[in-house]
Amino acid sequence: MEEVLPSLSESEQYKLVFKAGEILRTMHQVFPDIELAPWEEGFNRKLDMNIERYKC
């Protein structure tokens, strides 16, 4: 993308970035079908794993 974008005209760049924004908006509207654990649980689990790795 970084290599191609500068070679495009401003209007082509605008169209491409606008389309990317539409896709991103769509992605953010999709919700998982499964029940996710609360944020704190996942965060603490990750911290605990990192602490254990550093103890070794």
Secondary structure, 3 states (H helix, E strand, C coil): CCCCHHHCCHHHHHHHHHHHHHHHHHHHCCCCCCCCCCHHHHHHHHHHHHHHHHHC
